[in-house]
Amino acid sequence: MSNPVLLVVGAGPGVGASVARRFGREGYDVALVSRSADRLTALGEALQAEGVTTGWSALDVTDEDALRAAVERFGAHAGHLDVLHFNPSAFTHKDPLSLSPDELLADVRLGVAPLLTLVQAARPFLRSGGRVVATGSMAADRPWHEAASLGVQKAGLRNLMRSVDATLRDEGVRAVTLTVNGTLERGTVFDPDRVADATYAAVTQDAGDWRVEVPYPARADREG
């Protein structure tokens, strides 16, 4: 039997890389998509050196045709896709009085819209038990006004993920957003490796008691 396959869209050096390593340790083959060819190659080769079967494709995730082709290529190569991890976001340091409508839409086009392409292209390869997971943020509920578009992205992403879950759950495919309630920083509770552990736990939660949004850290952890 072939290994399960994780596809990471937005595979940067932080959470995306940590999620790839976490799932790789669990026996997953890994497919990576990101814009930076150099960083993507470095990550892919590092994972291969660690014994993780890895493929990658450098592309702009806002290019619908390119993203769709890459997802279909990965799916056809393995014959299946088991976990889709959606991780991209745009950070524009502007408040609502300086952010232009075009800038807002461009950020949403990066941080939300490619989820549609990902899920639609991957659907033929998702088996019952497949999972879609997205990296969310406290900005969805508590936006920082000086980066107004980030909150819009994360609120829209969480909303869309709920629709993805409702659309696919009768076919045995579930979706979950991991809402990260802090700023990523190595050596803290928000270390990308710890976020990756939480991502794996969210993906492997009991389907009979599925939560479409999982906070990280859990409330008890935040209060401890």
Secondary structure, 3 states (H helix, E strand, C coil): CCCCEEEEECCCCCHHHHHHHHHHHCCCEEEEEECCHHHHHHHHHHHHHCCCCEEEEECCCCCHHHHHHHHHHHHHHHCCEEEEEECCCCCCCCCCCCCCHHHHHHHHHHHCCHHHHHHHHHHHHEEEEEEEEEEEEHHHCCCCHHHHHHHHHHHHHHHHHHHHHHHHHHHCCEEEEEEECCCCCCCCCCCHHHHHHHHHHHHCCCHHHCCCEEEECCHHHHHC
